[in-house]
Amino acid sequence: MLDYRKMYFQLAAKVADAMDILLKALQEGEADFMDAEPFPGFKVVAIKDEDLDSE
């Protein structure tokens, strides 16, 4: 008979490992972005939310 409890905990451990890898990649990407030179011609554009105007 299969040991579903063991399989579940193995899966949970692998999912936790994957989440750690993704979080580390995200943090490194954010750090690289913040350390980079400002993008020439970068422009902030405000977007009007039409749903808020109807309330």
mmCIF file as Biopython writes it, N, C-alpha, C and O atoms, coordinates in Angstrom:
data_model
#
loop_
_atom_site.group_PDB
_atom_site.id
_atom_site.type_symbol
_atom_site.label_atom_id
_atom_site.label_alt_id
_atom_site.label_comp_id
_atom_site.label_asym_id
_atom_site.label_entity_id
_atom_site.label_seq_id
_atom_site.pdbx_PDB_ins_code
_atom_site.Cartn_x
_atom_site.Cartn_y
_atom_site.Cartn_z
_atom_site.occupancy
_atom_site.B_iso_or_equiv
_atom_site.auth_seq_id
_atom_site.auth_asym_id
_atom_site.pdbx_PDB_model_num
ATOM 1   N N  . MET A ? 1  ? 0.839   -1.184 0.000   1.0 0.0 1  A 1 
ATOM 2   C CA . MET A ? 1  ? 0.000   0.000  0.000   1.0 0.0 1  A 1 
ATOM 3   C C  . MET A ? 1  ? 0.886   1.250  0.000   1.0 0.0 1  A 1 
ATOM 4   O O  . MET A ? 1  ? 1.937   1.286  0.640   1.0 0.0 1  A 1 
ATOM 5   N N  . LEU A ? 2  ? 0.441   2.259  -0.723  1.0 0.0 2  A 1 
ATOM 6   C CA . LEU A ? 2  ? 1.215   3.490  -0.822  1.0 0.0 2  A 1 
ATOM 7   C C  . LEU A ? 2  ? 1.159   4.272  0.479   1.0 0.0 2  A 1 
ATOM 8   O O  . LEU A ? 2  ? 0.138   4.294  1.167   1.0 0.0 2  A 1 
ATOM 9   N N  . ASP A ? 3  ? 2.260   4.904  0.800   1.0 0.0 3  A 1 
ATOM 10  C CA . ASP A ? 3  ? 2.325   5.744  2.000   1.0 0.0 3  A 1 
ATOM 11  C C  . ASP A ? 3  ? 2.018   7.180  1.583   1.0 0.0 3  A 1 
ATOM 12  O O  . ASP A ? 3  ? 2.923   7.956  1.275   1.0 0.0 3  A 1 
ATOM 13  N N  . TYR A ? 4  ? 0.729   7.523  1.578   1.0 0.0 4  A 1 
ATOM 14  C CA . TYR A ? 4  ? 0.299   8.833  1.111   1.0 0.0 4  A 1 
ATOM 15  C C  . TYR A ? 4  ? 0.819   9.958  1.996   1.0 0.0 4  A 1 
ATOM 16  O O  . TYR A ? 4  ? 1.107   11.053 1.512   1.0 0.0 4  A 1 
ATOM 17  N N  . ARG A ? 5  ? 0.936   9.692  3.274   1.0 0.0 5  A 1 
ATOM 18  C CA . ARG A ? 5  ? 1.445   10.728 4.185   1.0 0.0 5  A 1 
ATOM 19  C C  . ARG A ? 5  ? 2.880   11.096 3.808   1.0 0.0 5  A 1 
ATOM 20  O O  . ARG A ? 5  ? 3.222   12.277 3.736   1.0 0.0 5  A 1 
ATOM 21  N N  . LYS A ? 6  ? 3.710   10.095 3.570   1.0 0.0 6  A 1 
ATOM 22  C CA . LYS A ? 6  ? 5.106   10.339 3.179   1.0 0.0 6  A 1 
ATOM 23  C C  . LYS A ? 6  ? 5.153   11.084 1.845   1.0 0.0 6  A 1 
ATOM 24  O O  . LYS A ? 6  ? 5.930   12.027 1.689   1.0 0.0 6  A 1 
ATOM 25  N N  . MET A ? 7  ? 4.319   10.662 0.875   1.0 0.0 7  A 1 
ATOM 26  C CA . MET A ? 7  ? 4.287   11.320 -0.430  1.0 0.0 7  A 1 
ATOM 27  C C  . MET A ? 7  ? 3.851   12.778 -0.288  1.0 0.0 7  A 1 
ATOM 28  O O  . MET A ? 7  ? 4.403   13.660 -0.945  1.0 0.0 7  A 1 
ATOM 29  N N  . TYR A ? 8  ? 2.866   13.027 0.567   1.0 0.0 8  A 1 
ATOM 30  C CA . TYR A ? 8  ? 2.383   14.387 0.781   1.0 0.0 8  A 1 
ATOM 31  C C  . TYR A ? 8  ? 3.490   15.272 1.344   1.0 0.0 8  A 1 
ATOM 32  O O  . TYR A ? 8  ? 3.700   16.386 0.864   1.0 0.0 8  A 1 
ATOM 33  N N  . PHE A ? 9  ? 4.191   14.786 2.351   1.0 0.0 9  A 1 
ATOM 34  C CA . PHE A ? 9  ? 5.249   15.593 2.958   1.0 0.0 9  A 1 
ATOM 35  C C  . PHE A ? 9  ? 6.426   15.803 2.002   1.0 0.0 9  A 1 
ATOM 36  O O  . PHE A ? 9  ? 7.073   16.850 2.042   1.0 0.0 9  A 1 
ATOM 37  N N  . GLN A ? 10 ? 6.706   14.828 1.155   1.0 0.0 10 A 1 
ATOM 38  C CA . GLN A ? 10 ? 7.745   15.011 0.147   1.0 0.0 10 A 1 
ATOM 39  C C  . GLN A ? 10 ? 7.331   16.091 -0.846  1.0 0.0 10 A 1 
ATOM 40  O O  . GLN A ? 10 ? 8.136   16.947 -1.213  1.0 0.0 10 A 1 
ATOM 41  N N  . LEU A ? 11 ? 6.077   16.046 -1.276  1.0 0.0 11 A 1 
ATOM 42  C CA . LEU A ? 11 ? 5.564   17.064 -2.190  1.0 0.0 11 A 1 
ATOM 43  C C  . LEU A ? 11 ? 5.603   18.438 -1.533  1.0 0.0 11 A 1 
ATOM 44  O O  . LEU A ? 11 ? 6.032   19.409 -2.158  1.0 0.0 11 A 1 
ATOM 45  N N  . ALA A ? 12 ? 5.163   18.532 -0.289  1.0 0.0 12 A 1 
ATOM 46  C CA . ALA A ? 12 ? 5.160   19.814 0.417   1.0 0.0 12 A 1 
ATOM 47  C C  . ALA A ? 12 ? 6.576   20.367 0.540   1.0 0.0 12 A 1 
ATOM 48  O O  . ALA A ? 12 ? 6.778   21.575 0.410   1.0 0.0 12 A 1 
ATOM 49  N N  . ALA A ? 13 ? 7.546   19.512 0.786   1.0 0.0 13 A 1 
ATOM 50  C CA . ALA A ? 13 ? 8.932   19.951 0.890   1.0 0.0 13 A 1 
ATOM 51  C C  . ALA A ? 13 ? 9.437   20.476 -0.454  1.0 0.0 13 A 1 
ATOM 52  O O  . ALA A ? 13 ? 10.138  21.487 -0.498  1.0 0.0 13 A 1 
ATOM 53  N N  . LYS A ? 14 ? 9.090   19.803 -1.541  1.0 0.0 14 A 1 
ATOM 54  C CA . LYS A ? 14 ? 9.510   20.250 -2.876  1.0 0.0 14 A 1 
ATOM 55  C C  . LYS A ? 14 ? 8.849   21.576 -3.242  1.0 0.0 14 A 1 
ATOM 56  O O  . LYS A ? 14 ? 9.477   22.438 -3.855  1.0 0.0 14 A 1 
ATOM 57  N N  . VAL A ? 15 ? 7.578   21.737 -2.866  1.0 0.0 15 A 1 
ATOM 58  C CA . VAL A ? 15 ? 6.884   23.001 -3.131  1.0 0.0 15 A 1 
ATOM 59  C C  . VAL A ? 15 ? 7.543   24.127 -2.338  1.0 0.0 15 A 1 
ATOM 60  O O  . VAL A ? 15 ? 7.723   25.228 -2.858  1.0 0.0 15 A 1 
ATOM 61  N N  . ALA A ? 16 ? 7.899   23.862 -1.096  1.0 0.0 16 A 1 
ATOM 62  C CA . ALA A ? 16 ? 8.578   24.867 -0.279  1.0 0.0 16 A 1 
ATOM 63  C C  . ALA A ? 16 ? 9.926   25.238 -0.892  1.0 0.0 16 A 1 
ATOM 64  O O  . ALA A ? 16 ? 10.299  26.411 -0.904  1.0 0.0 16 A 1 
ATOM 65  N N  . ASP A ? 17 ? 10.658  24.247 -1.400  1.0 0.0 17 A 1 
ATOM 66  C CA . ASP A ? 17 ? 11.940  24.515 -2.066  1.0 0.0 17 A 1 
ATOM 67  C C  . ASP A ? 17 ? 11.731  25.397 -3.301  1.0 0.0 17 A 1 
ATOM 68  O O  . ASP A ? 17 ? 12.483  26.344 -3.529  1.0 0.0 17 A 1 
ATOM 69  N N  . ALA A ? 18 ? 10.709  25.079 -4.088  1.0 0.0 18 A 1 
ATOM 70  C CA . ALA A ? 18 ? 10.420  25.861 -5.294  1.0 0.0 18 A 1 
ATOM 71  C C  . ALA A ? 18 ? 10.057  27.300 -4.924  1.0 0.0 18 A 1 
ATOM 72  O O  . ALA A ? 18 ? 10.489  28.239 -5.593  1.0 0.0 18 A 1 
ATOM 73  N N  . MET A ? 19 ? 9.275   27.474 -3.875  1.0 0.0 19 A 1 
ATOM 74  C CA . MET A ? 19 ? 8.897   28.819 -3.431  1.0 0.0 19 A 1 
ATOM 75  C C  . MET A ? 19 ? 10.128  29.610 -2.981  1.0 0.0 19 A 1 
ATOM 76  O O  . MET A ? 19 ? 10.236  30.805 -3.253  1.0 0.0 19 A 1 
ATOM 77  N N  . ASP A ? 20 ? 11.046  28.943 -2.298  1.0 0.0 20 A 1 
ATOM 78  C CA . ASP A ? 20 ? 12.287  29.609 -1.878  1.0 0.0 20 A 1 
ATOM 79  C C  . ASP A ? 20 ? 13.096  30.055 -3.093  1.0 0.0 20 A 1 
ATOM 80  O O  . ASP A ? 20 ? 13.634  31.162 -3.106  1.0 0.0 20 A 1 
ATOM 81  N N  . ILE A ? 21 ? 13.186  29.205 -4.107  1.0 0.0 21 A 1 
ATOM 82  C CA . ILE A ? 21 ? 13.921  29.551 -5.323  1.0 0.0 21 A 1 
ATOM 83  C C  . ILE A ? 21 ? 13.276  30.745 -6.018  1.0 0.0 21 A 1 
ATOM 84  O O  . ILE A ? 21 ? 13.970  31.671 -6.437  1.0 0.0 21 A 1 
ATOM 85  N N  . LEU A ? 22 ? 11.945  30.725 -6.143  1.0 0.0 22 A 1 
ATOM 86  C CA . LEU A ? 22 ? 11.233  31.831 -6.795  1.0 0.0 22 A 1 
ATOM 87  C C  . LEU A ? 22 ? 11.372  33.131 -5.999  1.0 0.0 22 A 1 
ATOM 88  O O  . LEU A ? 22 ? 11.569  34.196 -6.586  1.0 0.0 22 A 1 
ATOM 89  N N  . LEU A ? 23 ? 11.273  33.053 -4.687  1.0 0.0 23 A 1 
ATOM 90  C CA . LEU A ? 23 ? 11.412  34.247 -3.852  1.0 0.0 23 A 1 
ATOM 91  C C  . LEU A ? 23 ? 12.817  34.833 -3.977  1.0 0.0 23 A 1 
ATOM 92  O O  . LEU A ? 23 ? 12.975  36.050 -4.072  1.0 0.0 23 A 1 
ATOM 93  N N  . LYS A ? 24 ? 13.828  33.984 -3.977  1.0 0.0 24 A 1 
ATOM 94  C CA . LYS A ? 24 ? 15.201  34.458 -4.126  1.0 0.0 24 A 1 
ATOM 95  C C  . LYS A ? 24 ? 15.398  35.127 -5.487  1.0 0.0 24 A 1 
ATOM 96  O O  . LYS A ? 24 ? 16.036  36.176 -5.580  1.0 0.0 24 A 1 
ATOM 97  N N  . ALA A ? 25 ? 14.849  34.521 -6.540  1.0 0.0 25 A 1 
ATOM 98  C CA . ALA A ? 25 ? 14.955  35.108 -7.881  1.0 0.0 25 A 1 
ATOM 99  C C  . ALA A ? 25 ? 14.262  36.456 -7.934  1.0 0.0 25 A 1 
ATOM 100 O O  . ALA A ? 25 ? 14.780  37.399 -8.532  1.0 0.0 25 A 1 
ATOM 101 N N  . LEU A ? 26 ? 13.090  36.555 -7.311  1.0 0.0 26 A 1 
ATOM 102 C CA . LEU A ? 26 ? 12.368  37.821 -7.267  1.0 0.0 26 A 1 
ATOM 103 C C  . LEU A ? 26 ? 13.178  38.888 -6.547  1.0 0.0 26 A 1 
ATOM 104 O O  . LEU A ? 26 ? 13.296  40.012 -7.033  1.0 0.0 26 A 1 
ATOM 105 N N  . GLN A ? 27 ? 13.734  38.546 -5.397  1.0 0.0 27 A 1 
ATOM 106 C CA . GLN A ? 27 ? 14.514  39.505 -4.625  1.0 0.0 27 A 1 
ATOM 107 C C  . GLN A ? 27 ? 15.763  39.949 -5.379  1.0 0.0 27 A 1 
ATOM 108 O O  . GLN A ? 27 ? 16.122  41.126 -5.345  1.0 0.0 27 A 1 
ATOM 109 N N  . GLU A ? 28 ? 16.421  39.024 -6.052  1.0 0.0 28 A 1 
ATOM 110 C CA . GLU A ? 28 ? 17.610  39.382 -6.837  1.0 0.0 28 A 1 
ATOM 111 C C  . GLU A ? 28 ? 17.229  40.288 -8.007  1.0 0.0 28 A 1 
ATOM 112 O O  . GLU A ? 28 ? 17.940  41.246 -8.310  1.0 0.0 28 A 1 
ATOM 113 N N  . GLY A ? 29 ? 16.119  39.988 -8.655  1.0 0.0 29 A 1 
ATOM 114 C CA . GLY A ? 29 ? 15.651  40.829 -9.754  1.0 0.0 29 A 1 
ATOM 115 C C  . GLY A ? 29 ? 15.308  42.231 -9.287  1.0 0.0 29 A 1 
ATOM 116 O O  . GLY A ? 29 ? 15.640  43.210 -9.955  1.0 0.0 29 A 1 
ATOM 117 N N  . GLU A ? 30 ? 14.646  42.331 -8.144  1.0 0.0 30 A 1 
ATOM 118 C CA . GLU A ? 30 ? 14.318  43.643 -7.592  1.0 0.0 30 A 1 
ATOM 119 C C  . GLU A ? 30 ? 15.581  44.415 -7.231  1.0 0.0 30 A 1 
ATOM 120 O O  . GLU A ? 30 ? 15.676  45.616 -7.486  1.0 0.0 30 A 1 
ATOM 121 N N  . ALA A ? 31 ? 16.547  43.725 -6.640  1.0 0.0 31 A 1 
ATOM 122 C CA . ALA A ? 31 ? 17.800  44.382 -6.273  1.0 0.0 31 A 1 
ATOM 123 C C  . ALA A ? 31 ? 18.538  44.868 -7.517  1.0 0.0 31 A 1 
ATOM 124 O O  . ALA A ? 31 ? 19.063  45.981 -7.538  1.0 0.0 31 A 1 
ATOM 125 N N  . ASP A ? 32 ? 18.575  44.038 -8.546  1.0 0.0 32 A 1 
ATOM 126 C CA . ASP A ? 32 ? 19.225  44.442 -9.798  1.0 0.0 32 A 1 
ATOM 127 C C  . ASP A ? 32 ? 18.529  45.655 -10.396 1.0 0.0 32 A 1 
ATOM 128 O O  . ASP A ? 32 ? 19.183  46.577 -10.882 1.0 0.0 32 A 1 
ATOM 129 N N  . PHE A ? 33 ? 17.202  45.652 -10.358 1.0 0.0 33 A 1 
ATOM 130 C CA . PHE A ? 33 ? 16.441  46.776 -10.897 1.0 0.0 33 A 1 
ATOM 131 C C  . PHE A ? 33 ? 16.729  48.059 -10.117 1.0 0.0 33 A 1 
ATOM 132 O O  . PHE A ? 33 ? 16.902  49.124 -10.709 1.0 0.0 33 A 1 
ATOM 133 N N  . MET A ? 34 ? 16.778  47.952 -8.799  1.0 0.0 34 A 1 
ATOM 134 C CA . MET A ? 34 ? 17.005  49.140 -7.972  1.0 0.0 34 A 1 
ATOM 135 C C  . MET A ? 34 ? 18.437  49.660 -8.111  1.0 0.0 34 A 1 
ATOM 136 O O  . MET A ? 34 ? 18.678  50.860 -7.976  1.0 0.0 34 A 1 
ATOM 137 N N  . ASP A ? 35 ? 19.378  48.769 -8.379  1.0 0.0 35 A 1 
ATOM 138 C CA . ASP A ? 35 ? 20.780  49.169 -8.520  1.0 0.0 35 A 1 
ATOM 139 C C  . ASP A ? 35 ? 21.115  49.680 -9.912  1.0 0.0 35 A 1 
ATOM 140 O O  . ASP A ? 35 ? 22.175  50.272 -10.111 1.0 0.0 35 A 1 
ATOM 141 N N  . ALA A ? 36 ? 20.236  49.463 -10.873 1.0 0.0 36 A 1 
ATOM 142 C CA . ALA A ? 36 ? 20.501  49.836 -12.259 1.0 0.0 36 A 1 
ATOM 143 C C  . ALA A ? 36 ? 20.424  51.349 -12.443 1.0 0.0 36 A 1 
ATOM 144 O O  . ALA A ? 36 ? 19.855  52.073 -11.626 1.0 0.0 36 A 1 
ATOM 145 N N  . GLU A ? 37 ? 21.007  51.787 -13.526 1.0 0.0 37 A 1 
ATOM 146 C CA . GLU A ? 37 ? 20.939  53.199 -13.882 1.0 0.0 37 A 1 
ATOM 147 C C  . GLU A ? 37 ? 19.496  53.548 -14.248 1.0 0.0 37 A 1 
ATOM 148 O O  . GLU A ? 37 ? 18.769  52.720 -14.797 1.0 0.0 37 A 1 
ATOM 149 N N  . PRO A ? 38 ? 19.092  54.771 -13.943 1.0 0.0 38 A 1 
ATOM 150 C CA . PRO A ? 38 ? 17.735  55.168 -14.330 1.0 0.0 38 A 1 
ATOM 151 C C  . PRO A ? 38 ? 17.536  55.064 -15.843 1.0 0.0 38 A 1 
ATOM 152 O O  . PRO A ? 38 ? 18.427  55.394 -16.626 1.0 0.0 38 A 1 
ATOM 153 N N  . PHE A ? 39 ? 16.383  54.611 -16.224 1.0 0.0 39 A 1 
ATOM 154 C CA . PHE A ? 39 ? 16.056  54.447 -17.633 1.0 0.0 39 A 1 
ATOM 155 C C  . PHE A ? 39 ? 15.844  55.827 -18.249 1.0 0.0 39 A 1 
ATOM 156 O O  . PHE A ? 39 ? 14.997  56.585 -17.775 1.0 0.0 39 A 1 
ATOM 157 N N  . PRO A ? 40 ? 16.597  56.168 -19.298 1.0 0.0 40 A 1 
ATOM 158 C CA . PRO A ? 40 ? 16.419  57.486 -19.908 1.0 0.0 40 A 1 
ATOM 159 C C  . PRO A ? 40 ? 15.032  57.602 -20.536 1.0 0.0 40 A 1 
ATOM 160 O O  . PRO A ? 40 ? 14.575  56.705 -21.245 1.0 0.0 40 A 1 
ATOM 161 N N  . GLY A ? 41 ? 14.392  58.697 -20.266 1.0 0.0 41 A 1 
ATOM 162 C CA . GLY A ? 41 ? 13.075  58.927 -20.828 1.0 0.0 41 A 1 
ATOM 163 C C  . GLY A ? 41 ? 11.970  58.219 -20.073 1.0 0.0 41 A 1 
ATOM 164 O O  . GLY A ? 41 ? 10.848  58.112 -20.569 1.0 0.0 41 A 1 
ATOM 165 N N  . PHE A ? 42 ? 12.276  57.731 -18.869 1.0 0.0 42 A 1 
ATOM 166 C CA . PHE A ? 42 ? 11.264  57.058 -18.063 1.0 0.0 42 A 1 
ATOM 167 C C  . PHE A ? 42 ? 10.193  58.064 -17.676 1.0 0.0 42 A 1 
ATOM 168 O O  . PHE A ? 42 ? 10.492  59.161 -17.205 1.0 0.0 42 A 1 
ATOM 169 N N  . LYS A ? 43 ? 8.956   57.678 -17.879 1.0 0.0 43 A 1 
ATOM 170 C CA . LYS A ? 43 ? 7.855   58.586 -17.623 1.0 0.0 43 A 1 
ATOM 171 C C  . LYS A ? 43 ? 6.766   57.859 -16.842 1.0 0.0 43 A 1 
ATOM 172 O O  . LYS A ? 43 ? 6.377   56.746 -17.196 1.0 0.0 43 A 1 
ATOM 173 N N  . VAL A ? 44 ? 6.281   58.490 -15.785 1.0 0.0 44 A 1 
ATOM 174 C CA . VAL A ? 44 ? 5.196   57.922 -14.997 1.0 0.0 44 A 1 
ATOM 175 C C  . VAL A ? 44 ? 3.888   58.460 -15.559 1.0 0.0 44 A 1 
ATOM 176 O O  . VAL A ? 44 ? 3.723   59.667 -15.742 1.0 0.0 44 A 1 
ATOM 177 N N  . VAL A ? 45 ? 2.965   57.549 -15.829 1.0 0.0 45 A 1 
ATOM 178 C CA . VAL A ? 45 ? 1.677   57.934 -16.393 1.0 0.0 45 A 1 
ATOM 179 C C  . VAL A ? 45 ? 0.581   57.513 -15.419 1.0 0.0 45 A 1 
ATOM 180 O O  . VAL A ? 45 ? 0.497   56.346 -15.036 1.0 0.0 45 A 1 
ATOM 181 N N  . ALA A ? 46 ? -0.258  58.466 -15.021 1.0 0.0 46 A 1 
ATOM 182 C CA . ALA A ? 46 ? -1.378  58.144 -14.145 1.0 0.0 46 A 1 
ATOM 183 C C  . ALA A ? 46 ? -2.516  57.583 -14.982 1.0 0.0 46 A 1 
ATOM 184 O O  . ALA A ? 46 ? -2.876  58.144 -16.017 1.0 0.0 46 A 1 
ATOM 185 N N  . ILE A ? 47 ? -3.075  56.475 -14.527 1.0 0.0 47 A 1 
ATOM 186 C CA . ILE A ? 47 ? -4.179  55.854 -15.241 1.0 0.0 47 A 1 
ATOM 187 C C  . ILE A ? 47 ? -5.458  56.130 -14.473 1.0 0.0 47 A 1 
ATOM 188 O O  . ILE A ? 47 ? -5.568  55.813 -13.288 1.0 0.0 47 A 1 
ATOM 189 N N  . LYS A ? 48 ? -6.403  56.712 -15.146 1.0 0.0 48 A 1 
ATOM 190 C CA . LYS A ? 48 ? -7.674  57.052 -14.530 1.0 0.0 48 A 1 
ATOM 191 C C  . LYS A ? 48 ? -8.543  55.796 -14.455 1.0 0.0 48 A 1 
ATOM 192 O O  . LYS A ? 48 ? -8.758  55.122 -15.462 1.0 0.0 48 A 1 
ATOM 193 N N  . ASP A ? 49 ? -9.035  55.491 -13.267 1.0 0.0 49 A 1 
ATOM 194 C CA . ASP A ? 49 ? -9.895  54.335 -13.064 1.0 0.0 49 A 1 
ATOM 195 C C  . ASP A ? 49 ? -11.341 54.782 -13.216 1.0 0.0 49 A 1 
ATOM 196 O O  . ASP A ? 49 ? -11.886 55.457 -12.343 1.0 0.0 49 A 1 
ATOM 197 N N  . GLU A ? 50 ? -11.954 54.404 -14.324 1.0 0.0 50 A 1 
ATOM 198 C CA . GLU A ? 50 ? -13.315 54.837 -14.617 1.0 0.0 50 A 1 
ATOM 199 C C  . GLU A ? 50 ? -14.324 54.239 -13.641 1.0 0.0 50 A 1 
ATOM 200 O O  . GLU A ? 50 ? -15.381 54.827 -13.414 1.0 0.0 50 A 1 
ATOM 201 N N  . ASP A ? 51 ? -14.016 53.088 -13.064 1.0 0.0 51 A 1 
ATOM 202 C CA . ASP A ? 51 ? -14.940 52.466 -12.123 1.0 0.0 51 A 1 
ATOM 203 C C  . ASP A ? 51 ? -15.107 53.322 -10.866 1.0 0.0 51 A 1 
ATOM 204 O O  . ASP A ? 51 ? -16.193 53.364 -10.287 1.0 0.0 51 A 1 
ATOM 205 N N  . LEU A ? 52 ? -14.056 53.996 -10.448 1.0 0.0 52 A 1 
ATOM 206 C CA . LEU A ? 52 ? -14.148 54.836 -9.247  1.0 0.0 52 A 1 
ATOM 207 C C  . LEU A ? 52 ? -14.980 56.090 -9.490  1.0 0.0 52 A 1 
ATOM 208 O O  . LEU A ? 52 ? -15.599 56.613 -8.563  1.0 0.0 52 A 1 
ATOM 209 N N  . ASP A ? 53 ? -14.997 56.576 -10.730 1.0 0.0 53 A 1 
ATOM 210 C CA . ASP A ? 53 ? -15.738 57.795 -11.040 1.0 0.0 53 A 1 
ATOM 211 C C  . ASP A ? 53 ? -17.239 57.578 -10.999 1.0 0.0 53 A 1 
ATOM 212 O O  . ASP A ? 53 ? -17.992 58.524 -10.770 1.0 0.0 53 A 1 
ATOM 213 N N  . SER A ? 54 ? -17.695 56.324 -11.222 1.0 0.0 54 A 1 
ATOM 214 C CA . SER A ? 54 ? -19.116 56.054 -11.283 1.0 0.0 54 A 1 
ATOM 215 C C  . SER A ? 54 ? -19.748 55.883 -9.905  1.0 0.0 54 A 1 
ATOM 216 O O  . SER A ? 54 ? -20.974 55.835 -9.801  1.0 0.0 54 A 1 
ATOM 217 N N  . GLU A ? 55 ? -18.956 55.790 -8.862  1.0 0.0 55 A 1 
ATOM 218 C CA . GLU A ? 55 ? -19.479 55.592 -7.502  1.0 0.0 55 A 1 
ATOM 219 C C  . GLU A ? 55 ? -19.900 56.882 -6.869  1.0 0.0 55 A 1 
ATOM 220 O O  . GLU A ? 55 ? -20.361 56.888 -5.727  1.0 0.0 55 A 1 
#
